[in-house]
C-alpha cells in the first residue's frame, strides 16, 4: 500500500502548502561537482524536497542543479537554515539573502533556525562577507571566537531554556520574530526551527501571531524515535522533519543499517534498508531527510511504502536504553562542531 506523497505544512494566516514526505539531505555534500551531480540525480529520480542550510556550503551547487534540472521552481520544495552567528534579530534576514543569492532563487519554501542558541558574529561587515565554503575558517565565516577557540555565545538571544542552563537570561522570541518577518517580506513561505526541545518550542509558540512554527527538524530514527517531541509537534501542528534517518555508528561500531532486525524486515518487505527506515518515518507522520550519492539508493529511498502494524511495532521497539525522548543537548553539542543536521 502507498503512503502520502505530501503533508500539509502551515503557513501564514491559516493557509497551508504541501511539503513532500521524503526529502533529500544535502549536508556534507562538499563544495564540488558531487553536490550538483547528486542533487540533479535526486531531482531526476523524482525528489521534490531538498533540505539545505547555509553552513553546508553547497548553495551554489544546489542552485545550479535546480536550474539545470528543467523542473519548474514552484515544483521543488526548498528548505534552508541560518547558522547561530546569524541569530541576532538584525542578521537573520541577511543570512537568507545570502542563501537566495547563492542559490539564484527569489524565495525558499521553508526557513529554519538551525539551533536554539545564538552566537556572536565578528561584526556585521564580517557577516556580509562571510562564506561557508568547505575550506572556510571561523574568520571567513564571520564568527567571533573566545580565547579558547569556541564560539562566543549571545546569551541574550538564546532560548530561555538554554540560557538558564548557564545561569544566564535569554529569549529567542526576538529572533523568532525576525524569522517571521522573512515570510511577511515574501522571502520565505514558511518558517520553523531545528534541534528545539519541547521547552524551547513552548517559549515561541505563544508568539506565532498568524505566522506559525511550521516545522521542527530533529534527529529521528528507530534508535532515537523522539516520540514525545514528535507527538508534541503533532498536537501543535508542527511538522517534524528527520535528519540522520538511518542513524550513525555506535561506539562499538554497530550501525542501524546493518542491524539484524532491520535487515530481516527489509528482506521480508522486499525493500532495501534505507527504503524501510524511510517508510517507518513517513508512516509515523514525519519526513525523513536521507542522503546518498548512489543513484540506485537515491531512487529506492524515495519509494516508501506502508508497513504492517507488526513491523512498525518492531521498529518502534528498537529504542536504545536511555534514548527515548532525548533531544540534542546543548552542553553536549557545545563540545563538537555543530555541523550535523
Secondary structure, DSSP 4 states (H G I P E B T S, - for coil): -B--SEEEEE-GGG-EEEEESEEEE-TT--SSHHHHHHHHHHHHHT--EEE--GGGS-HHHHHHHHHHH---GGGSEEEEEE-GGG-STTTHHHHHHHHHHHHT-S-EEEEEESSS--B-BS-HHHHHH----TT--TTTTTB-B-TTSSBPB-GGGS-HHHHHHTT----SHHHHHHHHHHHHTTSEEEEEEES--HHHHHHHHTT-TTS-EEEEEEE-BTTB--HHHHHHHHHTTPEEEEESTT--B-TTS-BGGG-HHHHHHHHHTT--HHHHHHHHHHHTT-EEEE--S-HHHHHHHH--BPPPHHHHHHHHTTPPTTTTT----HHHHTTS-TT--
